[in-house]
């Protein structure tokens, strides 16, 4: 009996370790500051048009022992630059372009339609999301997960007709006629009326309120 009990406890501990490890494997980004909507920046200077073929917004939602990454493509936008500094701009996210990285009927046939449903993005009613720059300042902070971060970017993120201002570190490079920007940050999805599954009493069906966002933006003169 003691041997069986020991084996049972060992198996339980192993399962718990796997679950904890899986949760700890959830991607982590810089913690974005979320505040109320602010006035858009006055976009002065040279306009750079967003290269929609080369730009993506990668997201990862996670729950207990699972991560679900995917990408959105951009449908347009522009960034203004004066004196080698971004002064303003915006870009549009095509919500219906969602492409999950996990393949198979479980993901394309079930998970993706659920994410696009009213429980999450409600893409039938809100087919686009928008980010509008409100401020760009030299990076100030102890550290960033984005290597070479050189700016703090603030902007109004609109999802499902809810607009919140978010601030996060970013690496912005100007190389001739091309502007490149990268960022990696976490937001709280419940701030944009996405509350589904965010109840810890759901046990292994719990879905974290945190969503990791990896922005890869390119724009050209």
MDTraj code that builds the backbone (N, CA, C; nanometers):
import mdtraj as md
import numpy as np

residues = "UNK UNK UNK UNK UNK UNK UNK UNK UNK UNK UNK UNK UNK UNK UNK UNK UNK UNK UNK UNK UNK UNK UNK UNK UNK UNK UNK UNK UNK UNK UNK UNK UNK UNK UNK UNK UNK UNK UNK UNK UNK UNK UNK UNK UNK UNK UNK UNK UNK UNK UNK UNK UNK UNK UNK UNK UNK UNK UNK UNK UNK UNK UNK UNK UNK UNK UNK UNK UNK UNK UNK UNK UNK UNK UNK UNK UNK UNK UNK UNK UNK UNK UNK UNK UNK UNK UNK UNK UNK UNK UNK UNK UNK UNK UNK UNK UNK UNK UNK UNK UNK UNK UNK UNK UNK UNK UNK UNK UNK UNK UNK UNK UNK UNK UNK UNK UNK UNK UNK UNK UNK UNK UNK UNK UNK UNK UNK UNK UNK UNK UNK UNK UNK UNK UNK UNK UNK UNK UNK UNK UNK UNK UNK UNK UNK UNK UNK UNK UNK UNK UNK UNK UNK UNK UNK UNK UNK UNK UNK UNK UNK UNK UNK UNK UNK UNK UNK UNK UNK UNK UNK UNK UNK UNK UNK UNK UNK UNK UNK UNK UNK UNK UNK UNK UNK UNK UNK UNK UNK UNK UNK UNK UNK UNK UNK UNK UNK UNK UNK UNK UNK UNK UNK UNK UNK UNK UNK UNK UNK UNK UNK UNK UNK UNK UNK UNK UNK UNK UNK UNK UNK".split()
xyz = np.array([
    [0.0835, -0.1206, 0.0000],
    [0.0000, 0.0000, 0.0000],
    [0.0866, 0.1251, 0.0000],
    [0.1951, 0.1234, 0.0818],
    [0.2826, 0.2395, 0.0883],
    [0.3507, 0.2642, -0.0454],
    [0.3883, 0.1519, -0.1138],
    [0.4533, 0.1653, -0.2430],
    [0.3578, 0.2267, -0.3438],
    [0.2306, 0.1778, -0.3447],
    [0.1307, 0.2318, -0.4368],
    [0.1027, 0.3785, -0.4074],
    [0.0951, 0.4128, -0.2787],
    [0.0701, 0.5503, -0.2397],
    [0.1854, 0.6393, -0.2843],
    [0.3079, 0.5881, -0.2658],
    [0.4258, 0.6647, -0.3059],
    [0.4250, 0.6897, -0.4561],
    [0.3898, 0.5832, -0.5316],
    [0.3837, 0.5977, -0.6771],
    [0.2775, 0.6986, -0.7183],
    [0.1637, 0.6925, -0.6452],
    [0.0550, 0.7851, -0.6761],
    [0.0948, 0.9291, -0.6515],
    [0.1620, 0.9516, -0.5385],
    [0.2058, 1.0870, -0.5054],
    [0.3119, 1.1355, -0.6037],
    [0.4001, 1.0433, -0.6442],
    [0.5039, 1.0795, -0.7415],
    [0.4418, 1.1205, -0.8738],
    [0.3406, 1.0425, -0.9176],
    [0.2733, 1.0747, -1.0434],
    [0.2015, 1.2080, -1.0336],
    [0.1384, 1.2318, -0.9180],
    [0.0678, 1.3583, -0.8973],
    [0.1652, 1.4748, -0.9001],
    [0.2784, 1.4575, -0.8352],
    [0.3794, 1.5634, -0.8335],
    [0.4331, 1.5900, -0.9735],
    [0.4511, 1.4805, -1.0505],
    [0.5002, 1.4961, -1.1864],
    [0.4008, 1.5732, -1.2715],
    [0.2716, 1.5404, -1.2579],
    [0.1668, 1.6107, -1.3326],
    [0.1641, 1.7583, -1.2951],
    [0.1778, 1.7844, -1.1662],
    [0.1757, 1.9235, -1.1201],
    [0.2952, 1.9992, -1.1762],
    [0.4113, 1.9312, -1.1790],
    [0.5312, 1.9946, -1.2324],
    [0.5144, 2.0282, -1.3796],
    [0.4569, 1.9342, -1.4557],
    [0.4335, 1.9578, -1.5979],
    [0.3399, 2.0753, -1.6170],
    [0.2322, 2.0815, -1.5376],
    [0.1346, 2.1901, -1.5499],
    [0.1989, 2.3240, -1.5178],
    [0.2787, 2.3268, -1.4096],
    [0.3433, 2.4515, -1.3696],
    [0.4434, 2.4950, -1.4755],
    [0.5192, 2.3978, -1.5284],
    [0.6171, 2.4298, -1.6310],
    [0.5493, 2.4848, -1.7545],
    [0.4363, 2.4233, -1.7920],
    [0.3641, 2.4706, -1.9100],
    [0.3167, 2.6128, -1.8908],
    [0.2666, 2.6442, -1.7701],
    [0.2202, 2.7799, -1.7444],
    [0.3368, 2.8786, -1.7485],
    [0.4520, 2.8351, -1.6929],
    [0.5660, 2.9257, -1.6893],
    [0.6242, 2.9474, -1.8279],
    [0.5901, 2.8580, -1.9219],
    [0.6393, 2.8727, -2.0576],
    [0.5608, 2.9757, -2.1378],
    [0.4565, 3.0322, -2.0794],
    [0.3795, 3.1350, -2.1490],
    [0.4721, 3.2511, -2.1816],
    [0.4641, 3.3050, -2.3036],
    [0.5540, 3.4148, -2.3418],
    [0.5321, 3.5371, -2.2539],
    [0.6396, 3.6080, -2.2276],
    [0.6317, 3.7268, -2.1434],
    [0.6884, 3.8459, -2.2190],
    [0.6196, 3.9580, -2.2061],
    [0.6657, 4.0812, -2.2676],
    [0.6756, 4.1909, -2.1646],
    [0.7159, 4.3079, -2.2085],
    [0.7141, 4.4239, -2.1199],
    [0.5706, 4.4525, -2.0792],
    [0.5516, 4.4927, -1.9568],
    [0.4172, 4.5221, -1.9077],
    [0.3727, 4.6583, -1.9599],
    [0.2754, 4.6580, -2.0499],
    [0.2259, 4.7842, -2.1040],
    [0.1459, 4.8593, -1.9984],
    [0.1640, 4.9899, -1.9942],
    [0.0828, 5.0758, -1.9084],
    [-0.0457, 5.1094, -1.9832],
    [-0.1597, 5.0902, -1.9180],
    [-0.2897, 5.1133, -1.9815],
    [-0.3614, 5.2264, -1.9091],
    [-0.3992, 5.3303, -1.9842],
    [-0.4705, 5.4446, -1.9273],
    [-0.5866, 5.4807, -2.0199],
    [-0.6511, 5.5907, -1.9920],
    [-0.7628, 5.6346, -2.0738],
    [-0.7157, 5.6938, -2.2068],
    [-0.8070, 5.7040, -2.2997],
    [-0.7791, 5.7585, -2.4326],
    [-0.7178, 5.8978, -2.4228],
    [-0.6190, 5.9257, -2.5108],
    [-0.5546, 6.0561, -2.5154],
    [-0.5641, 6.1137, -2.6569],
    [-0.5314, 6.2414, -2.6699],
    [-0.5361, 6.3061, -2.8009],
    [-0.4253, 6.2518, -2.8898],
    [-0.4566, 6.2314, -3.0161],
    [-0.3577, 6.1812, -3.1119],
    [-0.2474, 6.2843, -3.1323],
    [-0.1261, 6.2356, -3.1583],
    [-0.0132, 6.3257, -3.1836],
    [-0.0307, 6.3934, -3.3192],
    [0.0256, 6.5129, -3.3301],
    [0.0238, 6.5865, -3.4564],
    [0.1316, 6.5271, -3.5469],
    [0.0887, 6.4484, -3.6449],
    [0.1831, 6.3759, -3.7312],
    [0.2435, 6.4696, -3.8349],
    [0.3597, 6.5263, -3.8016],
    [0.4259, 6.6205, -3.8908],
    [0.5498, 6.5558, -3.9521],
    [0.5916, 6.6062, -4.0674],
    [0.7133, 6.5573, -4.1304],
    [0.6866, 6.4633, -4.2460],
    [0.7864, 6.3818, -4.2770],
    [0.7805, 6.2880, -4.3884],
    [0.6897, 6.1697, -4.3548],
    [0.6019, 6.1353, -4.4480],
    [0.5124, 6.0215, -4.4274],
    [0.5766, 5.8934, -4.4783],
    [0.5716, 5.7898, -4.3958],
    [0.6133, 5.6556, -4.4332],
    [0.4881, 5.5683, -4.4362],
    [0.4629, 5.5017, -4.5488],
    [0.3442, 5.4183, -4.5608],
    [0.3743, 5.2783, -4.5098],
    [0.2834, 5.2241, -4.4298],
    [0.3022, 5.0914, -4.3725],
    [0.3076, 4.9861, -4.4831],
    [0.4099, 4.9015, -4.4770],
    [0.4234, 4.7894, -4.5700],
    [0.3412, 4.6736, -4.5131],
    [0.2200, 4.6563, -4.5635],
    [0.1291, 4.5564, -4.5061],
    [0.1770, 4.4137, -4.5290],
    [0.2572, 4.3929, -4.6341],
    [0.3069, 4.2578, -4.6617],
    [0.4178, 4.2172, -4.5651],
    [0.4866, 4.3156, -4.5075],
    [0.6010, 4.2872, -4.4209],
    [0.5720, 4.3123, -4.2736],
    [0.4500, 4.3557, -4.2407],
    [0.4167, 4.3925, -4.1029],
    [0.3146, 4.2957, -4.0438],
    [0.3334, 4.2597, -3.9182],
    [0.2396, 4.1707, -3.8498],
    [0.2247, 4.2102, -3.7034],
    [0.1140, 4.1681, -3.6464],
    [0.0920, 4.1761, -3.5023],
    [0.0725, 4.0333, -3.4539],
    [0.1703, 3.9811, -3.3817],
    [0.1618, 3.8444, -3.3293],
    [0.1040, 3.8492, -3.1886],
    [0.0132, 3.7597, -3.1593],
    [-0.0463, 3.7543, -3.0257],
    [-0.0357, 3.6128, -2.9713],
    [-0.0301, 3.6009, -2.8397],
    [-0.0344, 3.4707, -2.7745],
    [-0.1250, 3.4799, -2.6531],
    [-0.2344, 3.4044, -2.6581],
    [-0.3199, 3.3892, -2.5420],
    [-0.2810, 3.2603, -2.4719],
    [-0.2989, 3.2546, -2.3417],
    [-0.2584, 3.1327, -2.2713],
    [-0.3499, 3.1039, -2.1529],
    [-0.3564, 2.9754, -2.1236],
    [-0.4342, 2.9284, -2.0104],
    [-0.3508, 2.8321, -1.9289],
    [-0.4151, 2.7336, -1.8668],
    [-0.3442, 2.6371, -1.7839],
    [-0.2805, 2.5322, -1.8740],
    [-0.1484, 2.5381, -1.8847],
    [-0.0761, 2.4386, -1.9621],
    [-0.0895, 2.4508, -2.1117],
    [-0.1312, 2.5671, -2.1624],
    [-0.1460, 2.5805, -2.3068],
    [-0.1229, 2.7248, -2.3503],
    [-0.0623, 2.7387, -2.4679],
    [-0.0425, 2.8680, -2.5327],
    [-0.0992, 2.8588, -2.6736],
    [-0.1623, 2.9667, -2.7198],
    [-0.2193, 2.9670, -2.8541],
    [-0.1733, 3.0929, -2.9278],
    [-0.0644, 3.0823, -3.0054],
    [-0.0136, 3.1984, -3.0796],
    [-0.0785, 3.2117, -3.2169],
    [-0.0853, 3.3335, -3.2633],
    [-0.1382, 3.3611, -3.3960],
    [-0.0942, 3.4989, -3.4420],
    [-0.1320, 3.5347, -3.5644],
    [-0.0928, 3.6640, -3.6194],
    [-0.2114, 3.7331, -3.6846],
    [-0.2055, 3.8654, -3.6804],
    [-0.2939, 3.9498, -3.7586],
    [-0.2080, 4.0235, -3.8614],
    [-0.2647, 4.0487, -3.9781],
    [-0.1993, 4.1320, -4.0772],
    [-0.2582, 4.2731, -4.0710],
    [-0.1830, 4.3690, -4.1192],
    [-0.2292, 4.5074, -4.1223],
    [-0.2918, 4.5368, -4.2575],
    [-0.3912, 4.6235, -4.2574],
    [-0.4563, 4.6597, -4.3836],
    [-0.4194, 4.8005, -4.4300],
    [-0.3368, 4.8711, -4.3533],
    [-0.2944, 5.0039, -4.3938],
    [-0.2422, 5.0843, -4.2769],
    [-0.1952, 5.2049, -4.3085],
    [-0.1462, 5.2942, -4.2047],
    [-0.0278, 5.3760, -4.2525],
    [0.0157, 5.4673, -4.1688],
    [0.1308, 5.5512, -4.2016],
    [0.1975, 5.5979, -4.0734],
    [0.3253, 5.6334, -4.0858],
    [0.4038, 5.6854, -3.9746],
    [0.4718, 5.8129, -4.0222],
    [0.4652, 5.9177, -3.9419],
    [0.5281, 6.0449, -3.9764],
    [0.6597, 6.0607, -3.9017],
    [0.7601, 6.1122, -3.9730],
    [0.8943, 6.1279, -3.9154],
    [0.9454, 6.2687, -3.9432],
    [0.9974, 6.3335, -3.8389],
    [1.0611, 6.4645, -3.8526],
    [1.1874, 6.4649, -3.7668],
    [1.2989, 6.5106, -3.8246],
    [1.4261, 6.5144, -3.7520],
    [1.4639, 6.3777, -3.6950],
    [1.4403, 6.2742, -3.7775],
    [1.4742, 6.1358, -3.7405],
    [1.3986, 6.0853, -3.6189],
    [1.2842, 6.1446, -3.5912],
    [1.2020, 6.1017, -3.4781],
    [1.0578, 6.0845, -3.5243],
    [0.9945, 5.9775, -3.4783],
    [0.8533, 5.9551, -3.5107],
    [0.7686, 6.0591, -3.4393],
    [0.6847, 6.1285, -3.5157],
    [0.5987, 6.2321, -3.4571],
    [0.4535, 6.1859, -3.4430],
    [0.4141, 6.0859, -3.5178],
    [0.2754, 6.0400, -3.5104],
    [0.2502, 5.9307, -3.6120],
    [0.1234, 5.8953, -3.6248],
    [0.0878, 5.7933, -3.7224],
    [-0.0177, 5.6984, -3.6687],
    [-0.0548, 5.6026, -3.7521],
    [-0.1553, 5.5049, -3.7127],
    [-0.1423, 5.3822, -3.8022],
    [-0.2003, 5.2713, -3.7574],
    [-0.2142, 5.1565, -3.8463],
    [-0.3427, 5.0814, -3.8121],
    [-0.3936, 5.0110, -3.9135],
    [-0.5189, 4.9379, -3.9017],
    [-0.4894, 4.7884, -3.9013],
    [-0.5467, 4.7169, -3.8053],
    [-0.5298, 4.5719, -3.7941],
    [-0.6528, 4.5032, -3.8533],
    [-0.6297, 4.4119, -3.9440],
    [-0.7377, 4.3339, -4.0040],
    [-0.7675, 4.2144, -3.9139],
    [-0.8710, 4.2249, -3.8318],
    [-0.9029, 4.1208, -3.7352],
    [-0.9365, 3.9887, -3.8049],
    [-1.0040, 3.9971, -3.9186],
    [-1.0435, 3.8761, -3.9898],
    [-0.9265, 3.8049, -4.0573],
    [-0.8075, 3.8663, -4.0541],
    [-0.6891, 3.8020, -4.1113],
    [-0.6229, 3.7066, -4.0122],
    [-0.6820, 3.6859, -3.8969],
    [-0.6241, 3.5999, -3.7935],
    [-0.5747, 3.4674, -3.8524],
    [-0.4510, 3.4341, -3.8187],
    [-0.3907, 3.3096, -3.8662],
    [-0.3232, 3.2421, -3.7476],
    [-0.3823, 3.1333, -3.6985],
    [-0.3247, 3.0619, -3.5850],
    [-0.2046, 2.9807, -3.6303],
    [-0.1016, 2.9781, -3.5463],
    [0.0201, 2.9047, -3.5816],
    [0.0028, 2.7546, -3.5632],
    [-0.0839, 2.7145, -3.4700],
    [-0.1136, 2.5727, -3.4520],
    [-0.2094, 2.5291, -3.5626],
    [-0.1794, 2.4162, -3.6250],
    [-0.2588, 2.3711, -3.7379],
    [-0.3410, 2.2473, -3.7016],
    [-0.4487, 2.2287, -3.7755],
    [-0.5365, 2.1148, -3.7513],
    [-0.6783, 2.1615, -3.7253],
    [-0.7731, 2.0685, -3.7358],
    [-0.9139, 2.1044, -3.7230],
    [-0.9476, 2.1615, -3.5854],
    [-0.8781, 2.1133, -3.4821],
    [-0.9023, 2.1637, -3.3466],
    [-0.8801, 2.3149, -3.3403],
    [-0.7823, 2.3632, -3.4167],
    [-0.7468, 2.5045, -3.4100],
    [-0.8166, 2.5868, -3.5179],
    [-0.8054, 2.5437, -3.6448],
    [-0.8699, 2.6191, -3.7525],
    [-1.0216, 2.6012, -3.7528],
    [-1.0682, 2.4828, -3.7130],
    [-1.2113, 2.4561, -3.7185],
    [-1.2881, 2.4945, -3.5938],
    [-1.2196, 2.5016, -3.4796],
    [-1.2900, 2.5280, -3.3532],
    [-1.2377, 2.6521, -3.2815],
    [-1.1051, 2.6541, -3.2544],
    [-1.0504, 2.7643, -3.1753],
    [-1.0596, 2.8975, -3.2490],
    [-1.0180, 2.8997, -3.3761],
    [-1.0192, 3.0263, -3.4491],
    [-1.1595, 3.0861, -3.4606],
    [-1.2622, 3.0076, -3.4992],
    [-1.3974, 3.0648, -3.5015],
    [-1.4417, 3.1157, -3.3641],
    [-1.3981, 3.0461, -3.2575],
    [-1.4341, 3.0923, -3.1229],
    [-1.3678, 3.2259, -3.0910],
    [-1.2406, 3.2395, -3.1283],
    [-1.1707, 3.3659, -3.1030],
    [-1.2328, 3.4808, -3.1823],
    [-1.2848, 3.4512, -3.3004],
    [-1.3463, 3.5554, -3.3826],
    [-1.4914, 3.5824, -3.3449],
    [-1.5455, 3.5016, -3.2542],
    [-1.6861, 3.5154, -3.2130],
    [-1.7034, 3.6286, -3.1114],
    [-1.8250, 3.6476, -3.0682],
    [-1.8567, 3.7522, -2.9713],
    [-1.7926, 3.7316, -2.8354],
    [-1.7458, 3.6095, -2.8053],
    [-1.6772, 3.5854, -2.6780],
    [-1.5437, 3.6581, -2.6712],
    [-1.4857, 3.6856, -2.7891],
    [-1.3556, 3.7511, -2.7929],
    [-1.3596, 3.8743, -2.8849],
    [-1.3164, 3.8608, -3.0098],
    [-1.2997, 3.9775, -3.0971],
    [-1.4288, 4.0244, -3.1645],
    [-1.5287, 3.9375, -3.1736],
    [-1.6558, 3.9726, -3.2387],
    [-1.6293, 4.0338, -3.3763],
    [-1.5553, 3.9574, -3.4594],
    [-1.5075, 4.0092, -3.5876],
    [-1.6203, 4.0420, -3.6849],
    [-1.7355, 3.9775, -3.6713],
    [-1.8475, 4.0075, -3.7611],
    [-1.8935, 4.1522, -3.7448],
    [-1.8808, 4.2053, -3.6237],
    [-1.9210, 4.3440, -3.5966],
    [-1.8018, 4.4398, -3.5989],
    [-1.6856, 4.3911, -3.5575],
    [-1.5673, 4.4773, -3.5460],
    [-1.4525, 4.4133, -3.6238],
    [-1.4544, 4.4288, -3.7544],
    [-1.3583, 4.3621, -3.8410],
    [-1.2198, 4.4236, -3.8412],
    [-1.2065, 4.5421, -3.7828],
    [-1.0753, 4.6062, -3.7762],
    [-1.0499, 4.6592, -3.6355],
    [-0.9226, 4.6701, -3.6033],
    [-0.8771, 4.7366, -3.4814],
    [-0.7796, 4.8444, -3.5246],
    [-0.7573, 4.9433, -3.4374],
    [-0.6747, 5.0573, -3.4773],
    [-0.5791, 5.0961, -3.3656],
    [-0.4573, 5.1322, -3.4061],
    [-0.3603, 5.1891, -3.3127],
    [-0.3193, 5.3257, -3.3652],
    [-0.3339, 5.4288, -3.2812],
    [-0.3031, 5.5665, -3.3197],
    [-0.2037, 5.6260, -3.2214],
    [-0.0890, 5.6679, -3.2703],
    [0.0181, 5.7182, -3.1838],
    [-0.0215, 5.8496, -3.1166],
    [0.0035, 5.8568, -2.9865],
    [-0.0225, 5.9795, -2.9122],
    [0.1064, 6.0449, -2.8614],
    [0.2124, 5.9648, -2.8461],
    [0.3391, 6.0211, -2.7971],
    [0.4519, 5.9216, -2.8235],
    [0.5699, 5.9751, -2.8602],
    [0.6912, 5.8941, -2.8737],
    [0.8028, 5.9688, -2.8022],
    [0.8635, 5.9042, -2.7031],
    [0.9692, 5.9672, -2.6242],
    [1.0893, 5.8738, -2.6160],
    [1.2090, 5.9290, -2.5926],
    [1.3260, 5.8430, -2.5741],
    [1.3006, 5.7414, -2.4630],
    [1.3492, 5.6206, -2.4821],
    [1.3250, 5.5134, -2.3852],
    [1.3810, 5.5498, -2.2493],
    [1.2979, 5.5317, -2.1506],
    [1.3415, 5.5501, -2.0127],
    [1.2828, 5.4360, -1.9317],
    [1.3674, 5.3634, -1.8680],
    [1.3235, 5.2491, -1.7898],
    [1.4440, 5.1672, -1.7506],
    [1.4247, 5.0790, -1.6547],
    [1.5370, 4.9996, -1.6069],
    [1.5811, 4.8976, -1.7106],
    [1.4843, 4.8373, -1.7787],
    [1.5179, 4.7336, -1.8763],
    [1.3974, 4.7077, -1.9637],
    [1.4229, 4.6420, -2.0754],
    [1.3156, 4.6014, -2.1654],
    [1.3506, 4.4647, -2.2232],
    [1.2499, 4.3847, -2.2518],
    [1.2724, 4.2566, -2.3158],
    [1.3028, 4.2730, -2.4639],
    [1.2832, 4.3940, -2.5156],
    [1.3166, 4.4237, -2.6548],
    [1.4611, 4.4714, -2.6597],
    [1.5461, 4.3922, -2.7181],
    [1.6879, 4.4278, -2.7250],
    [1.7071, 4.5559, -2.8060],
    [1.7750, 4.6523, -2.7466],
    [1.8010, 4.7780, -2.8150],
    [1.6845, 4.8748, -2.8137],
    [1.5876, 4.8542, -2.7239],
    [1.4734, 4.9463, -2.7152],
    [1.5233, 5.0891, -2.6987],
    [1.4721, 5.1796, -2.7829],
    [1.5206, 5.3175, -2.7781],
    [1.4102, 5.4218, -2.7642],
    [1.2847, 5.3768, -2.7628],
    [1.1730, 5.4702, -2.7465],
    [1.0633, 5.4089, -2.6596],
    [0.9907, 5.4956, -2.5911],
    [0.8630, 5.4589, -2.5305],
    [0.7533, 5.5103, -2.6234],
    [0.6685, 5.4206, -2.6670],
    [0.5609, 5.4572, -2.7580],
    [0.4274, 5.4510, -2.6848],
    [0.3485, 5.5571, -2.6989],
    [0.2125, 5.5597, -2.6435],
    [0.1141, 5.5747, -2.7580],
    [0.0014, 5.5066, -2.7466],
    [-0.0985, 5.5182, -2.8511],
    [-0.2326, 5.4654, -2.8077],
    [-0.3361, 5.5109, -2.8767],
    [-0.4720, 5.4647, -2.8495],
    [-0.4977, 5.3353, -2.9262],
    [-0.5248, 5.2287, -2.8529],
    [-0.5606, 5.1012, -2.9143],
    [-0.7120, 5.0843, -2.9040],
    [-0.7754, 5.0712, -3.0209],
    [-0.9203, 5.0551, -3.0255],
    [-0.9551, 4.9145, -3.0703],
    [-1.0252, 4.8425, -2.9831],
    [-1.0761, 4.7088, -3.0115],
    [-1.2227, 4.7050, -2.9706],
    [-1.3077, 4.6547, -3.0562],
    [-1.4501, 4.6407, -3.0235],
    [-1.5100, 4.7733, -2.9763],
    [-1.4668, 4.8829, -3.0377],
    [-1.5136, 5.0179, -3.0065],
    [-1.4762, 5.0639, -2.8659],
    [-1.3821, 4.9946, -2.8033],
    [-1.3272, 5.0371, -2.6749],
    [-1.1871, 5.0907, -2.7018],
    [-1.1589, 5.2123, -2.6568],
    [-1.0285, 5.2745, -2.6800],
    [-0.9565, 5.2982, -2.5479],
    [-0.8354, 5.2446, -2.5378],
    [-0.7483, 5.2661, -2.4228],
    [-0.6109, 5.3088, -2.4737],
    [-0.5438, 5.3899, -2.3951],
    [-0.4089, 5.4319, -2.4309],
    [-0.3091, 5.3360, -2.3667],
    [-0.2154, 5.2865, -2.4472],
    [-0.1143, 5.1953, -2.3947],
    [0.0251, 5.2526, -2.4222],
    [0.1179, 5.2242, -2.3305],
    [0.2564, 5.2695, -2.3446],
    [0.3489, 5.1499, -2.3284],
    [0.4464, 5.1372, -2.4189],
    [0.5366, 5.0230, -2.4167],
    [0.6701, 5.0619, -2.4805],
    [0.7790, 4.9926, -2.4440],
    [0.9087, 5.0173, -2.5074],
    [0.9106, 4.9606, -2.6495],
    [0.9880, 5.0226, -2.7366],
    [1.0009, 4.9743, -2.8738],
    [1.1383, 5.0083, -2.9278],
    [1.1802, 4.9303, -3.0246],
    [1.3036, 4.9584, -3.0978],
    [1.2624, 5.0107, -3.2349],
    [1.2962, 5.1353, -3.2634],
    [1.2603, 5.1984, -3.3905],
    [1.3885, 5.2361, -3.4635],
    [1.4011, 5.1867, -3.5858],
    [1.5188, 5.2149, -3.6672],
    [1.4775, 5.2808, -3.7974],
    [1.5548, 5.3802, -3.8385],
    [1.5384, 5.4437, -3.9690],
    [1.6604, 5.4096, -4.0530],
    [1.6354, 5.3454, -4.1670],
    [1.7439, 5.3031, -4.2540],
    [1.7111, 5.3455, -4.3970],
    [1.7594, 5.4630, -4.4341],
    [1.7285, 5.5133, -4.5677],
    [1.5814, 5.5432, -4.5828],
    [1.5164, 5.4711, -4.6720],
    [1.3750, 5.4947, -4.6986],
    [1.2838, 5.4028, -4.6179],
    [1.3405, 5.3277, -4.5243],
    [1.2628, 5.2279, -4.4499],
    [1.2644, 5.2547, -4.3003],
    [1.1495, 5.2428, -4.2389],
    [1.1358, 5.2504, -4.0939],
    [1.0957, 5.1125, -4.0434],
    [1.1646, 5.0664, -3.9391],
    [1.1314, 4.9380, -3.8777],
    [1.1082, 4.9580, -3.7287],
    [1.0041, 4.8939, -3.6783],
    [0.9728, 4.9043, -3.5350],
    [0.9386, 4.7661, -3.4810],
    [0.9909, 4.7365, -3.3633],
    [0.9621, 4.6099, -3.2963],
    [0.9271, 4.6374, -3.1502],
    [0.8316, 4.5603, -3.0994],
    [0.7935, 4.5715, -2.9585],
    [0.7419, 4.4364, -2.9119],
    [0.7490, 4.4139, -2.7825],
    [0.7008, 4.2896, -2.7216],
    [0.6441, 4.3254, -2.5853],
    [0.5122, 4.3220, -2.5726],
    [0.4515, 4.3677, -2.4480],
    [0.3252, 4.2880, -2.4161],
    [0.2823, 4.2964, -2.2912],
    [0.1622, 4.2280, -2.2441],
    [0.0533, 4.3302, -2.2147],
    [-0.0707, 4.2938, -2.2513],
    [-0.1857, 4.3766, -2.2158],
    [-0.2898, 4.2908, -2.1453],
    [-0.3810, 4.3568, -2.0779],
    [-0.4920, 4.2917, -2.0091],
    [-0.6144, 4.2999, -2.1010],
    [-0.6540, 4.1872, -2.1592],
    [-0.7621, 4.1866, -2.2589],
    [-0.8961, 4.2312, -2.2009],
    [-0.9139, 4.2173, -2.0697],
    [-1.0422, 4.2562, -2.0109],
    [-1.0652, 4.4067, -2.0191],
    [-0.9583, 4.4839, -2.0406],
    [-0.9728, 4.6289, -2.0572],
    [-1.0481, 4.6628, -2.1864],
    [-1.0552, 4.5653, -2.2783],
    [-1.1256, 4.5854, -2.4054],
    [-1.2477, 4.4932, -2.4156],
    [-1.3119, 4.4702, -2.3021],
    [-1.4376, 4.3938, -2.2956],
    [-1.4231, 4.2515, -2.3485],
    [-1.3085, 4.1899, -2.3234],
    [-1.2897, 4.0482, -2.3558],
    [-1.2707, 3.9726, -2.2243],
    [-1.3801, 3.9274, -2.1673],
    [-1.3773, 3.8689, -2.0341],
    [-1.3939, 3.7168, -2.0320],
    [-1.4176, 3.6578, -2.1484],
    [-1.4481, 3.5147, -2.1534],
    [-1.3366, 3.4307, -2.0907],
    [-1.3745, 3.3398, -2.0009],
    [-1.2813, 3.2440, -1.9429],
    [-1.1913, 3.2982, -1.8350],
    [-1.2029, 3.4260, -1.8027],
    [-1.1141, 3.4860, -1.7033],
    [-1.1711, 3.4696, -1.5626],
    [-1.1813, 3.3445, -1.5219],
    [-1.2365, 3.3102, -1.3910],
    [-1.1589, 3.1905, -1.3393],
    [-1.0799, 3.2102, -1.2362],
    [-0.9914, 3.1054, -1.1875],
    [-1.0649, 2.9867, -1.1286],
    [-1.1936, 3.0022, -1.1002],
    [-1.2709, 2.8873, -1.0532],
    [-1.2962, 2.7877, -1.1660],
    [-1.2623, 2.8235, -1.2897],
    [-1.2807, 2.7332, -1.4034],
    [-1.1742, 2.6242, -1.4085],
    [-1.0771, 2.6308, -1.3191],
    [-0.9740, 2.5275, -1.3143],
    [-0.8897, 2.5270, -1.4404],
    [-0.8777, 2.4081, -1.5051],
    [-0.7912, 2.3992, -1.6228],
    [-0.8522, 2.4635, -1.7465],
    [-0.9730, 2.5174, -1.7340],
    [-1.0348, 2.5904, -1.8454],
    [-1.0147, 2.7419, -1.8318],
    [-0.9430, 2.7816, -1.7270],
    [-0.9139, 2.9232, -1.7055],
    [-0.8275, 2.9774, -1.8187],
    [-0.8614, 3.0972, -1.8663],
    [-0.7832, 3.1661, -1.9691],
    [-0.7329, 3.2967, -1.9093],
    [-0.6028, 3.3167, -1.9130],
    [-0.5436, 3.4352, -1.8520],
    [-0.5939, 3.5632, -1.9174],
    [-0.6056, 3.6673, -1.8364],
    [-0.6421, 3.7980, -1.8910],
    [-0.5255, 3.8604, -1.9674],
    [-0.4042, 3.8105, -1.9439],
    [-0.2870, 3.8663, -2.0119],
    [-0.2713, 3.8073, -2.1514],
    [-0.2462, 3.8951, -2.2457],
    [-0.2175, 3.8534, -2.3831],
    [-0.0853, 3.9167, -2.4236],
    [0.0028, 3.8343, -2.4793],
    [0.1319, 3.8845, -2.5246],
    [0.1199, 3.9346, -2.6681],
    [0.1751, 4.0528, -2.6933],
    [0.1721, 4.1143, -2.8260],
    [0.3151, 4.1368, -2.8741],
    [0.3454, 4.0884, -2.9948],
    [0.4739, 4.1151, -3.0579],
    [0.4470, 4.1930, -3.1865],
    [0.4892, 4.3173, -3.1876],
    [0.4665, 4.4040, -3.3024],
    [0.5904, 4.4066, -3.3907],
    [0.5694, 4.3811, -3.5186],
    [0.6767, 4.3896, -3.6177],
    [0.6247, 4.4773, -3.7325],
    [0.6672, 4.6024, -3.7331],
    [0.6137, 4.7015, -3.8264],
    [0.7224, 4.7514, -3.9213],
    [0.6895, 4.7570, -4.0484],
    [0.7773, 4.8178, -4.1477],
    [0.6992, 4.9193, -4.2281],
    [0.7643, 5.0311, -4.2579],
    [0.7011, 5.1358, -4.3363],
    [0.8048, 5.1979, -4.4302],
    [0.7587, 5.2446, -4.5432],
    [0.8492, 5.2998, -4.6439],
    [0.8015, 5.4358, -4.6936],
    [0.8982, 5.5196, -4.7341],
    [0.8653, 5.6510, -4.7882],
    [0.7803, 5.6359, -4.9146],
])
top = md.Topology()
chain = top.add_chain()
for i, resn in enumerate(residues, 1):
    res = top.add_residue(resn, chain, resSeq=i)
    for name in ("N", "CA", "C"):
        top.add_atom(name, md.element.get_by_symbol(name[0]), res)
traj = md.Trajectory(xyz[None], top)
